[in-house]
Structure formats: structure tokens, C-alpha cells
């Protein structure tokens, strides 16, 4: 009885999990061996493509045949199960083996007729052409997807593939890690090694330095990407601003690498001089004291020297200026958490409407395609309508992404934490070290000017709004402490969504709202309802709504002035 080996193959794990192809091939080949009185010494099974060399079990089979000279027969279902490339074919020819292909009814060996070898060669070319054509079609589809603004591969850290919608969405578990990585490296105080250690300590994630550098250079985080040498604008939401990305690029290239300092000064980089707008620098004197002074870059300056302790006390004033009273804080938190439920309900309804429209649109597109194949509609009509419906589908998918991106369950909690920080900032500040104080100040301030007497802070959003309310004491516009209905919902919605135009409009309208909330309440109720009903549209639509609301405010002002004008 002659000796033989079996070889079976599928191209992917998905085919293997289906559980049909491999068992069917093995059963068929075992029956063939039994019928032809062949003794099977070994069975080899691969789960990978045959378009290139390097298959693990194929290599094992080649080594087995080299070691067992008495075994010269290979049983395989058909040509494309054995190989789809010429190099593997030549490898088996060099071994002088006899290849049995039961499905094709062929036996290939050195003694085979030229006609048989020709047919087998043609089948190998067809198998190779199949995989090449498949690759071309896949690449064409990926190019089209890239042109539509959807990255056609696996996105970097902070994003994930939405397999249902075939889009890229933010991965809320890893997005904060990616953002933190850029923020830290943009400061210029970290090397790739120290950044790697910081991310491991803070998030428990381990990155290689090579991987970190690759991520930091990836323009995907600012909304663009490259595919096959071309740059595309993506439809995904950027996680990093262009300014931070540019700073990171400068640090990586060595342009923004800071000089090492012997001493770390807490408030360095936070302050500038109110007299000449130069930076405020620090010096270490007598091996004991830290002084802050103007750099004097534009000439002699009147700003005096300040001890670090004195400067820290002065900067503490800017945190006192944003304190929210405890009773007001409680009411604001209650309103924010209440609005969160209403906001989520509105978003859910909007997403459902968009998804229903998408299902209907896709069914219409599929039916039109069938009608085109059946000859019920012309080619010109199909091309015109399919282009129109595909544009509508893109617009709907864009709207759905905006709704999903806005639907972050942590947003309301983040707003509450911001309000709590404003309430407790100063009490935390006075108990901290200078370095911790500076870290807290940087969370609240974007910059701060100082002169001989005062400090002039520039607050980050939304602390600038909190500062304005704290300065005037007009907390009534946000909340009514006696739980009577007050016209504050519109302003609170603006705070939640950070739309500058809406905040400006509603804040301006508050100036002519009476304290008793009678005439002005109707105006702000209209504005607040209008904004909440349209939560989630693009910026262009928001400004249209603002314009309409502003026209309404002007009309109400004129109506109010006519009613108060004496006859």
C-alpha cells in the first residue's frame, strides 16, 4: 500500500468557524484514499490565504515529504486549495511528488502528459488571477470609501470601527488616553520614555516608544488621514486641536524642546506683564527664595520683583472670584442633571427618526437597483436617483454621527464637576504646594497679566461665564432659589453646549428681562425651547436658529416699548 499525506485549507478564521469546509475536505480526501488503497501518514490543515508563500502547515508538509522519501503522494481537493502562487508550485515540483486532485480528476507528476500539465497550469493561473482580481476589487472599494471621508482600515487609539454603520466613531474608553498623550507631550517636558511611563502609571496601558511616536505623528487625530499617498478630510470627530498637534510636531522635531532648568518654578509660563506684555520669569536667589519679575525684553519695566509666596496669594484672588455660593450650586446641579434626562430623550428620538429614514432610503435604493436589472427603469434614471439618494444617505449618516457624538453620558457629570470645582477651588488652593496651585490655576486660566497692584486673569470656558455671574451676583438668571419658574433654561442650555453665539444672544436678552420674570419670561422660554428642540444640528443650523431667535427678541422689544409708551 502506497503512502500519502492529506492537505486541506480555508482562507480565513470565519470560514474555519463555520465548520463546513475543512471537515468536508478531509472526509472527501479520506474516502478517496480508502478507495485507492492509499495509507495516509499525516494530515495538514492551514487556515490562511494561499496567495503568498509562508503558510505554516504547507511548510510543515514540505519538510515531512523531504524527511520521508517513501511518501511521494499529496492528496488535496483541487488546485486552489493547494496553492495560488507559482513559487509553491515549483517547490512541490522540486520534491518530485505525485499530486492527486480528486475534484478535478487529475494526477500531476513528472510523468503526466503534457496536456494534463497544461490544464493544471491553466487552473493555477486562474486561481492566481482570482485572488489578484479580488485584491483589485477590494482596493477599489477601499479607495472609494477613503474618498467619502471614511478611513478604510483600523483606526488608531481613541477610535473604533462601527461595523453596523461602516463608519469610524470615537472610542470613549480610549479617547481620553489619546487626548492626554497629546496634551502632555505638547508641553515639551516629556520624552517618549517619560510619556510612556506616565501613561502606564495613570491608565495601566503599556506602549512602545515606536508606537507612541507613530500615534503622535498621525494626522487622523485632527480629522485628516492619508491613503495610498493621498490626503483626505475624514468625517470622524477630531480628538486633538490643530494647535496642539502642531506643538507636538515641533517637539518631535526638536524645535520646541525646552532647555533643562536647574529649578522648577511653579508659575512659570502662566503669567505675563501688564505693562509691556512681556513674559514673567522666575529667579532663585540666595539658594532659598524664588522671585518673579518681567523679562524686560522691550526695555526697562516698572513691574517690581515678587516673592513666590506673595505671587501665590495674589493669584488666589482669581479663584475667589469664581466661587459659586453653596445654595446656588445645589440648584444648578439639580437643573443640570434634570436637563440631562430631557436631553437624552430628545437625542434618542432624533436618532430613531434618522435611523428609520436610513432604513427606508436603503430599501428604496435596493428596489431601484432591482428595477434597473429588470429593465423597468433606464440607466440614466438609475444613475441620477442613486447619486441623489447616496448624497442623502451621507447627510443622514453625518447627522447621526453628530447625535451619537453629543450623546456622552459623562457630560452632565463633567458639568457638575466644573461647578463643584468653582465652588471649592480657593479652599483647595490655600492648602496646596506651589506646584499643585499652579496646576489648579492652569485648569481655570488660559493666561494672567500682573502689575504692581492687581492681577488680570483670562478665564477658560466656562469659568469666564461663572466669573461674570459671580462679579454681578446675578445668580437669579441661572436659578430661582424659591423654586419659582424663572427664565434661566435658555442660558443654562447654552452653558451646556458652549455655543458662543447662543450665549451672547441669551445673555444680552437678559438685560431687559424684569426681575419678576413676567414679560421677559415668555421671550427666554421661547429661546430656550427653540434651542433644546434643535439640540444636535450642525453649527450652520445653530446660527440660523440664533438669527431667528434674535428677530423674535427684537420684535418683542418693539412690542414692549409700544405698550409702555404713554398715549
Secondary structure, 3 states (H helix, E strand, C coil): CEEEEEEEEECCHHHHHHCCHHHHHHHHHHHHHHHCCEEEEEEEEEECCCCCCCCHHHHHHHHHHHHCCCCCEEEECCHHHHCCCHHHHHHHHHCCCEEEEHHHCEEECCCCCHHHHHHHHHHHHHHHHHHHHHHHHHHHHHHHHHHCCCCCCCCCCCEEEECCCCEEEECCCCHHHHHHHHHHHHCCCCCHHHHHHHHHHHHCCCCCHHHHHHHHCCHHHHCEEEECCEEEECCCCCCCCHHHHHHHHHHHHCCCCCCCCCCCCCCCCCEEECCCCCEEEEEEECCCEEEEEECCCCCCCCCCCEEHHHHHHHHHHHHHCCCCCHHHHHHHHHHHHHHHHHHHHHHHHHHHHHHHHHHHHHHHHHHHHHHHHCCCCCHHHHHHHHHHHHHHHHHHHHHHHHHHHHCCCCHHHHHHHHHHHHHHHHHHHCCCCHHHHHHHHHHHEEEEEECCCCEEEEECCCHHHHHHHHHHCCHHHCCCCCCCCCCCHHHHHHHHHCCHHHHHHHHHHHCCCCCCCCHHHHHHHHHHHHHHHCCCCCHHHHHHHHHHHHHHHHHHHHHHHHHHCCC
